[in-house]
Amino acid sequence: MENDLISIIIPIYNVEEYIEECLESIQKQTYTNIEVILVDDGSMDNSVAIAQRKFLDDDRFKLIHQENAGLSAARNRGIKEAQGEYIVLVDSDDKVTSDYIEYLYAMIRKYNVKIATCAHQSLPRKQKPKKIVDPRTYTISTKEYFKKLGDKELPFQLGVAAWGRIYKKELFTNINYPEGKLFEDTATTYKLYLEAGTTAIGEEIKYLYCQNENSIVQKGFNKTRFQFLDNEKKMHDDLKAIYPDIEKSLDRRYQYALMNTLAHIVISPNNMEFKSEQIKLKNDILKGFGEKIFDKKNNKKDIFGLISLRLGLPFYRMSFKVFKKMKKRGLGE
C-alpha cells in the first residue's frame, strides 16, 4: 500500500551525537515512497557532515541550508519545500520504529482523516519501548481530543507535540509555526486539529522521544520558558471560546502548565531571580485547592504536587526532584 508521497521534515542543529541514529531509523522505513527534507538550521557541529556523508547518496534525502533561525523557521522552510501529499515532522535527536510511516499512513487511508497520531514514549537512550497490549486504532473529534487531554484520558502520553503525527499538507496553508518563539508545538498543533476536525489515534508506540539533556525542554529555567505558559494560555482561551462546555477539562490542562512551569523554576539554581513569579504561580495553582484535591480527574502525581505546594515551595521542589529522578529511570510515566 504505497500511493501518496510523504514528506518527512527533519530540522538539524548541533545534534552530531544523535543524527545518524535518527536518520537510519528514517531510511529503514517500510513505507518507501518518501522524501526526507533535512533543514540545516545553521548547525555548527558535524551534524550536517554526517548527514552528507552517510545519507545523501539516497536520492530520497534532500539537504537545505539556512542561517540559524530556530526550529519553527526550519519546519516552515521544510514544509514549504515539501512535494508530498502528507507531512511528517521528526526531531533530529529522536528516532522512530521501522513501520512508523506505514502505521500512520494506514490510519489516514482507513479512516479518511487529515491527521493521524501514534503513541510515543519518552525514555533514556538505548532503552527499549514498552510493548502495548491489545493496541487499538480509532477516530476522535478535536473537541473530544482536548477534553480527554485535559482530563488525562488520552493514552500513552498523547499531547500537542508536532512529531508523532502525519498531516495532510493542505492543513498548513494558513498555519505556520511561530518563528522566533519557543514551545511552538503548543502554539500550533491545536490549530491544525481545529482545521482537521477529526484525528485518528493509534495506540502502538512508534515514536521514541529520546531524553536529551541538551534539548530546549531539558535545560534549566530561564525567562524564555514563560513562552510555554503564554502558549498554553492562548490554546486554553481559544479552545474555550469554541468549546465552552469543556471548560473544566481545559482548566485542568492549564493547571498542568502552571504546575510544570513552577516546578522548573523551583529546581533551578537561579530560582530566586523569579521569586515574585513563584508566588504568583503558587497562588494561581492553589485557587480552589479543596475542589482540586477531590477532583477525580487529577491523578496521584497532581494531588501529591498540590499537597506539597500547599506545604510550601521547598516541599514542592523536593517532590518534583523525586519525580524527575523516577522519570529518568523510566518509572515516572
N, C-alpha and C positions, 0 to 999 in steps of 0.2 A: 504494500500500500504506500506508494511514493508518487504523489501527484504534484503538490504545490512546493515551490521553492521556499525554504525557510531561512531567514537571515538571522544569524547569531551575532550579536554585538558584544564585543569584549574590550572595554577601555583598559589601557595599560599605563601604569605609573608606579615605578620603583617596586616591582614585585619579582625580582630576579630569583628569589628563593622558591617561588611557588608557580611561576608562569608555565614551566614545562609540564608539570603535573596537570595543571588546568587544561592546557591546550591538547595534551594527549587524550584527556577524557572526552574532549570535543571531537577530535579526529577519529576516535573509535566508535562514533555513533552508528547505531544500526540503521537509522534513517539517514540516507546518504545524500539526498537532494538538498544540500545546504550550501550557503555561502557564509563564511566566517569573516566578519569585518573587525579587524584589530585596529583600535584607535590609539595611537601613541600620543598620550597627553603630555608631551614634553618630558618623558621619562629620562632620568639622569643616571640610571644604573645600567646593568647589562640585560634588562628585560627584553628590549627590542632586538638586541643582537641574538639572543636565544631564539626568539620567535623567527627571525630571519633565517638563521642557520638551520633550524630543525623543522620548520613548518611551511615556509613559503614555496617549497617545491610541490606542495599540494595545491593544485590550481583553484581549489575551493577557498583558500585562505587569501585575504587581501589586507594589506597594511596601509593605513592612512596616518600621516603625521600632522600634528598641530602644536602650536605653542601651548604651554600649560594653562589650562582654563578651568580645570576641575571636572569632576565626574559627570555632572549634568551636561556640560558642554560636549564632552566626549560621547555620551549617549546620544544626544541630539544630532551630532555630526554623523554618527553611525546609522541612525535611523533615516536621516536624510539621504545617505548614500545607498541604503538598502534597496535591493531589487526584488526581494521576496514578498510573497503574499502575507507572510506572517513574520513577526519579530519575537526573538527570544533574547533576553539580557542575562549575561553571566558575568560575575565579578572575577577578575583575573587571579585572585588568591583563593578561590573556591574550586570545587570540582563537581562533576555530575556522573551519574551512572551511564553505562553504555547505551541504554534504551531510553534515556531522558527525553530526547526529541520525539522519538516514536510514541512514547507513552502520552505526552502532551497532545501531539497531533491526532492521535487516535480518539481522544476525547473531543477535540474540535470537530472531527468528522462525525463521530457518533451522535453528539448532542446538538450539532449545528449552532455553536456559540462563538463569540468573538474573543473570549478569554477562557483559558483552562489553566488550572493551578494544581501542582502536585505538592505533596508533603515534603518537608525538609528536616534536616537535623543539624543542630549546632553542636559540634563535637571537636575534641582535640585532634590534631593531625595524627594520622596513622591508625586512629580508632575506627573500627568498622561500625556502620549504622545498624540500628536495631531492626529486626525483622517484624513487620506489621502482620498480625494475624487477621485473616479474612478481610483484606482491604476492599473498599467499595469505590465505585465512581458514581457520581450523581450530579445534578444541577441544582443551583440555588440562586435566588434573586439577589440583587445588590442590597436591597433593604434587609433581607434575612441574613446576608453575609455580615453586615456591620452590626446587626443586632447580636448575632452569635459571637462576633469578635469582642464586643463589649462584655457579653455575659460569659466569656471564656468557654464557649461551647464549640469552637472550631477545633478540629482535630490536629494534633501534631504540629503545633507552632504556626499555623497559617496566620498571616497578618497582612501587612501592607508593603512588604519588600518588593522591589522591582523584579528581582530574579525569582526563579521557581514557577514561572508562568510563560505562556505563549499568548501573544496578542495579534489580532488582526491588525495589519499595518494602518488601515484607514482610521483606527481609533486615535492615532497620533496626528491627524490632520490639523486639529486646532488645539492640541495639548502638547506641551513641551515640558521637559524637566527644567526647573528654575535655575538658571546659570548664576554662578557666584554665591550659591547658597549650599548649606549642608543639610543632611537629612531630607534630601529631595524626594525620597520614596514616599514619605508621609504626605508631602505636598502634592503628589501626582497620582499615585495608584488609585485613590478613591475616585478621582475624576474620570479615570479610564473605566472604572467599574460602573460609574453612573452612565457613561456613554454606552457601555455594552449592555447594561440592564440585567444580564444573567451571566453566571460563570459556571463552568464545570469544575468539579473537585475530584481529584484522585488521591486516595489515602496512602498510596505507596510512597516511600521516601526515595526520591530520585535526585534531589539537590542536596549537596553536602556543604553546609556553611562552615568553613574551617576557622576555628578560633585563631586569630592573629593579633598579637599584642601591638602591632604597629598600625592596625587599621584605624580609621576615623572613629568608629564607635567603641574601640577598646582603649583609647587614650585616656589620660587623666582629664579632669574637668577644666574647661575654660569657658569663657562667656559665650563663645560661638555655640555651645550646646543648648543655649536658650532658644536657638532656632528650631530645635526639635519640639520644644514646648509650644512655640508660636505656630508651627505647622500642625501640631496635634489640635490646638485650639481652633485653627481655621477649619480643619477637617470636621471637628465636632460641631462647629456652628453651621457650616454649610450643610452637613447631613441632617442636623436638627431642623433646619428650615424646610427641607424636603420631606423628612420623615419625622414629624413631631411626636408621633406615637411610640417611637423607640428612644425617647429622650433619656430614660434611666439607663439604658444599655450604653448609649453614647457617653453619658456621665461616668459610667464605670471605666470605659476606655480612657477618658481624660484623667480620671483618678490614677490609673496606671502610669500615665505620662508624668503627672505631678510627683508621684512616689519615686519613679525611676530617676527623674531629674534631681530630686533632693538627695537620693541615695548616692548619686555620682558626685554631688558636692561634698557631702559629709565625709566620704572616704578619701578625698583628695588632700594632699599636704598643704595646699593653699586655700583650704576651705574658709579660713577667717576673712578672706577677701570678699566673701559673699555672705557675710553674717546677716545682713538685712534680708537678702533673698531667701536664706534658710528659714528665717522666722515667718516670712510671708507664705512660703510654700507649706511650712508646717501648719499654719493656721488654716490655709485653704484645704489641706488634706483632712484635717480633723473636724471640719464642719460636718455636722450630722454624724458625729462619731458613733453614737448609740445605734442609729439605724444601720450604719455601715457594718458594725460588728455582727449584727444579726441578719445581714443580707446574705442569703444562701448562695447568691451568685459570686460572692467573694470567696476565693479559695483559701486554704490554710496559710499559704505564704502571705496573702494580702492581710488576713486577720492578724497574723504574727507581726507584720510590718506596722499595722495601725496601732496595735497594743504597745509595741516597743517605742513608737514615736510618741505615743501619749505619755510614756515614762520619761521621755526626753531625747534630745538629739544624740547624746552619747550611746544610748541603748539602740537607737536606730542605726547608728554607724556600726556598732558591733554585730547586729543581726544581719546587715547587708554584707559585711565581710564574710560571715559564715556562709551565706548563700552563694557568694562569688566563689568561694573555695569548693563548695559542693558542685557548682556548675562546671568548674574547671575539671573536676574528676568525672564529669558526665552524670552526676547524680541530681542535678538541680533542675531538670526539665519538668 
